[in-house]
Amino acid sequence: MSAKRSGRTRSPRSAPTTDERTARRRFVAVSFLFWLPLGLTIAPLVLLFTERGMTLVAVAGFFAAHALTAAALELPTGGLSDVIGRRPVLAAAGLLNLAALTLLGLGTAAWVLTLGMVLMGAARALSSGPAESWYVDTVQAQSGPDAELRAGLARGSAASSAALAVGTLLGGALPWLLGLVPGLGTDLRTYTSGLVLLLSVPALLGVVVELVFVLYVLGSLPEPSRAQATPRGVLRGVPATIADGLRLGTRDVLIRRILLSAGAAGTALATIELLTPGRAAELTGAADSGAVLFAGLASAGFVCSALGSHLAPFVARLAGSGERAVLTGLAAGATGLLLLGATVTSSGAVPVALAAGGYGLVYLGLGAAGPSESELLHRRVGASGRATALSVQSLSLQLVGAAAGLAVGVLPAGPLPWLLGAVALLVGALLWTRGAAPADEPRERRPAVEAASPASLAG
């Protein structure tokens, strides 16, 4: 799509072309580097907050600030990526995460920790879509709109899950390992006036990784210059792009199924993430040992998700289509939640083994479904709205998951809360039992900001 200005036709400067294999490798690297620092904080963050003297109410408020910020900025940041480009938005996400992890690692006051969580939420919204959109733009620029996408999307998803698994284990083990060094914890407190604790180390290590991530994004994800994207044009273009994103589910049956399936996945994840820590504590008999068990389970879940993503192309071939692969993955996740619900009141080795298998099956199924859903989405959405579409999908998962979390919290203990997640995934799977409507050519909206043609994008 050429750009017109002052009656003269101009073409944006093209970046050096990147072949598909290089683009895939860079997409995998970016996915891993972005999620590794966040994985480092999963195990120690709540403990770090409490070590700083924060109450559980305050900790809940920190996480609420993160969630609300991410939800509020999800669509605007997706539209921003479609208007000004993938690389600057992704680099901004890395810089915000760098600042957030610094504040969380060194902050001692509630307002500082709240600001850190707000910045992390903003970074999460900014990161929702640009890397994947860059990869799809690059591959389609090289091989056309019918280029094979699923394998690369699967590897990127697997890399994200692997980063979370590695980060969770490392973030949980590092403070403990450093604590074995005599006097190290006391020395850190003394020489930093209490700013650095052993529990701060994973977050501060994440700062270093974030710096590497930003430099890698700026140096390895070239795309055409968008010099014509003026501030005034951006202000016009982003709302229009958001409006198009919100209309996606109303004009296309397949996209509506993808969005509803994202909501079902959000319900399942909220269920398992809210209920598993308490169940782990029940199994071990103490909160501390339950936290250790939960960290191990969370890491195992990410490994299963990575495995499911890696197997997504095979599942699609075995099932016969991407739609049936999604059905298979969601049905497998529902089966896992049913196993967790059926064993919640039982004890003994067999029920525990079934529960552990069910836990892994949830993440394996969702991991296998994700890349096929993403490929189907990219087949229906053009480059001018690609990141926005991914943001709408992410927002559906977050909002429905948040509502499901509230429902799980008020349901009586026992199988019923687990059943809620299982039913949601079963309903999501049933959406894919009917064949999809024939795919239309993605409709490119001429944005208010003149943008580069997808054919000129490079990776």
N, C-alpha and C positions, 0 to 999 in steps of 0.2 A: 504494500500500500504506500504510494508515494505521498510526499508531503508538499503542500502548496503554501506559498507565502509570498506576498507582494506580487502576485501574478506570475511568479517564476516557480518552476518545479525543482525541488531539491531532493536528493537521496541522502539518508544518513550515512555517515562513514561506517563501513563494515569493519568488524573486528576480524582478526585472523581466524580462519576456519579451524575447527577442531573435529577430528574424526570421532566416530561413535565409541570406539574402545577407550579413547582418552577421556571423552565426556563421561562415560560410565565410571571410569576410575576416579575422576575428580568428584563426581556426584557422591560416590561411596565415601571418599575421604572427607568431604564437607559434612555429610550426614554423621559420620563417626565423631569428628572433631566438635560438632555443635552439641551433641548429646552427652559426650563424656564428662564435661564439667558439671552438668546437671545431675548426672548419675553419681558423681562424687559427693553430692550433698544429700542424697536420699536417706542414707543411714544416720549421719551425725547431726542433721540440721535441727531437729526437734530437741535433741539432747543439748546442743549448743545454746539454743534459746533458753532452756531451763537452767543451764549452767550460768547464764548471764543474769539469772534471777527473774525471768519472765514467768508469769502464771500460765496455766493451760488456757485460760480465757484469752490472754494476750496472744498466745501462740495461734489459737484458732483465728483471731483477728488478723494476724499476719498472713495466714494462708487465704483468708477471705479477700484481703486486699489484692493478693496475687491473682486469684481467680476472677474477681470483678474487673480488674484492669485488663486481663487477657481477653475476657469476653467483650468488653466495651470497645477495644481496639481491633478486634479480629477482622471485621469487614473493612474499616478504613485503611488498615495497613495492607490488606490484600489488594484493595484498589490502588493504593500507592505503588505497590510493586508492578502492577499492570501498566501504570502510567509512566513512572520514571525509570523503571528497570529493576532487574532482579538483584544485581550485585550490590548497589548502594544500600538497598533495604536489608539484605542479608548481612552486610558489614555493620550496619547500624545495630542490628540485633546482637551481633557479637560484642560491640562496644557497650551496649546497655547491660548485657550479661556480665561483662568484665567489671563494670562499675557496681552492679548488684552484688556480685560475689565478694568484692572488696569490702563493701558496707556490711554484708552479712558476716564475713570473717573477722572484721575488726570492730564492728559496732557494739556498743554497750547500752545505748539508750533505746527505748521503745520506738521513738520516732525515726531513728536511724535505721533500725531493723525493718520498720514498716516501709520506709523509702526503698530499701533494698528489695523487698518483695514486690513493690509496685514496679520498679525498674525491671525485675525479672519477668513479671507479667507482661509488660510492654514488649520485652524482647521475645517472649513466647509468641505474642501476636504477630510481630514483625517476621518471625521465622516461619510462619505457617504458609508455606507455598512457594517462596522464591526459589529455593534450591531445586525442588522437583520441577517447577515450571522452567527453570533454566535448562535442566536436562532434557525435558521433552521438546522445548524450542530448538535446542541444538540438534537432537536426533532427527527431528522432522525437517530441519533446514538441510541436513545432509541427505536424507533418504526419502523425503516426501511425507505427506500426511498418513500414509499407510505403513510407516516404519514400525518395526517391532519394538514395543516399549516395556512389556511385562518383565522381561529378564532384568533390565536395568533398574526398574522400579523395585523389583523384589530384592535386588542386592542392596539398594539404598535403604530400604526398610530393615533388612537384616543387619546392616551396619549400625543403624540407629539403636536397634534392640541390643546388639552386641556391646555397643558403647555404654548403654545403661547397665547391662549386666556387669561389665568390667568395672565401671565406675562405682556401682553399689558395693561390690566386694572390696574394692580398694578403699573407698571412702569409709567403710565400716571397719576395715582392718588397720588402716594407717594410724589412727589415734591409739589403738591398743598396742600396736607394735612399737610406736614411739614411747608409749608409757612404760615399756620394759627397760628403757634406758634410764638408769638411776639419776634422779634429780632433774631430768630434762623438762618435765612439766612445770616444776617450780621455777627453773631458770627462765623459761619462756615468759611466764607471768611477771617475774621480777624485772627482766631487762626490757620488757615492752610495756611496763606499767599496767599490766592486766589486759592489754589489747589482744594478745595472741595466746590462745589456749591450745592444748593438743587437739581439741575438737575443731579448732579454726583451720588446721592445716589442710584438710581436704578442700575447703572453699578457696583457700589461698593458692593451692595447687591448680584449682580450676581457673583462677585468674591467668596463670601462665598459659594454660591450654587455650583459653579464649583469645589471648594475644596471637598465638599461632594460628588460630582459626581465622581471625580478621585478616592477617597478612596473607593467608592462603587464599581466601576469598578474593581479595583485591588483586592478587597476582595470577590466579588460575581460572577465574570465571569471566573471561572477556565477553562483552556483548557490544552491539553497535552503539555509537554515540547517540545520545538523546538530547543534544544541545538545544533543540527547539522546545523542550518541555519547560516553559516559563512558569514562575510561581502562580501567575494568574491562570494559566492554562491548567496547572495541577489542581487548583481550587475548583475549577469547573469539571475537570475530568474525573477526579476521584468519586464525587457523589454520583455521577452518571454511571460509572463502572459498578459501584455498590448497588445501585438500583437494578442494573442488569443481573447482577449476581443473585439478588433476592428473588428475581423473576424466574430463575433457572428451574426451580422445582415445579412451577405452575405450567411451563410450556413444554416440558419433556418428561415423559413417563419414566424413562430409564434414570435420569438424574434424580427424580423424586424418590425412586427406590434406593439410590445410593445415599441420599440424605437421610431417609428413614432408617436405613441399615446403620448409618453412623450413629443415630440416636439409640438404636438397639445396642450397639457396641458400647456406647457411653453408659447405658444402664448396667450392662454386664460388668464393666470395669469398676464403676462406682460400687456395685455390690461386693465384688471380690476384694477391692482395696479397703473398704470399710469394715468388712466382717473378718477378714483373715487375721489381722493382728490380735484380736480378742481370742480367736480360736487357737492361735499359736500359744498364747499365754495360758489358755486352759490345758493344752497338751503338756506344757513344760511345768506348770504349777507356779510360775512366777512371772512378773512383768518383764524383768530384766532378761531372763533367759528366753522369754517369748519374743522379745525384740530381736535377739540374735537369730532365733529361728525364722522370724519374719524376714529379716534381711537376706538370709539364705534362700527363702522361698521366693522373694521378689527377684533376686538375681536369677534363680532357676526359671521363673516366669519369663524374664527377658530373653533367656537362652531359648526357651521354647518358642517365643515369638519370633526370634531371629531364624530358628529352624523352619518354622511355618512359612515365613517370608521367602526363605531360600527355596523351599519346595513349591512355592506358588506356581511357577511355570509348569512343573510336572503335574500338579493337581489339576491345572486347567486342561492339559493335554489328556489326562486320564478321564476327567469329567466330560470332556468334549467341547467345552466353551468356557469363556470367562464368567458368564452368568451362572452356570452350574457349579463352577469352582467357588463362587461366592456362597451359593446355597450350601455346598458341602462344608465350607469353613464355618459358617454361622451355625449350622446344625451340630458340628463337632463341638463348638464352644458351648452350645446349649446342653449337650450331653454331659460335658464337664461340670457345669453348674448343677445339673440334676444329681450327679454323683456327690457333689459337695453337700447338697441339701439332704440327700438320703442318708448320709453318714454323720450328720451333725449331732445326733443324739446317741451315737454308738461309740464304743471304745474297743480297744484291742488292735492288734497288728493289722488285721484284714481291713477294717473300716478306715484306719489311718492310711494304709496303702492306697485304697480306693480314692480317698479324699485327695491324696497327693497326686494321683493320676488324673483326677478330675481337674485339679488346679492347673496342671501342665496342659491339659487338653483345651482349656479355655483359651490360654495364650497361643497355643499351637493353631487352633482353629481361626482365631482372629488374625493371627499373622499370615495364615495362608489366604484368607479372604481379601486382605488389604490391597496387595498389588493388583489383583484382578479388578477390584473396584476402582482403583486409581486409573488403570488403563482404560476401562470403560468410560470413565469421566473425561479423560483427555481426548477420547475419540469424539465426544459430543461437544466439547468446548474449544473455541478458538483461542489463539494466543493472547488476544487483547483482553480476555477475561479469565485467563487460566488461574492465576494466583487468587483472584477473587472467588472463583468456584471452590478452590481448595479451602479458602477461609470459611466459606459458607458450610462446607462439610465439617470442618473442625468445630465451628460454632454449634452445629447441630449436636455433635458428640458432647461438647462441654455443657450446653444448656440442659439437654435431656439427662445427662449424667448427674448434673447438680440436682435436678428435680428428683431423680431416682434416689440419690443419696438421702434426701430429706424423707422420702417414703420409707426407705430401709430403716432409717433411724427411729421411726414411730411404730414399725411393725413389731409384733411380739417375737421374742427370741425363739429360735428353732428353725425348722425347714422353710417357713414361709418367706423370709427375706431372700434366701437363695432362690426360691421358686420365682420371685419377681424377675430376677436377672435371666433365669432360664426361659421364662415365657417371652420376655422381650426378644431374646435371640431367636427363639422358635418363630415368632411372628416375623422377624426380619428375614429368616430363611424362607418362609412361605411366600414372601414377596417375589422371590426369584423362581417360583415354580412355573410361572407363565413366561412365555417367550417375550423378549423385548421388541419394541417397535423398531422398524428399520432405521438405521442411523442416518440422520440428515447431515449435510455438509455443515461443519461448524460455521455459525454466522458471526462474522467479524463486524463489530460495531466500530464505526469511525470515531475514535475518542476525541474529546475536546482538545487534548494535547496530541499533536502529530507524533505518531510512533513509527518505529521501524517495522518493515515487513518481517513476518516470521521467517521468510526464506533467507533473509540476510543475517539472521542471528547466528552467532558462533559460540562455541563452548569453551 
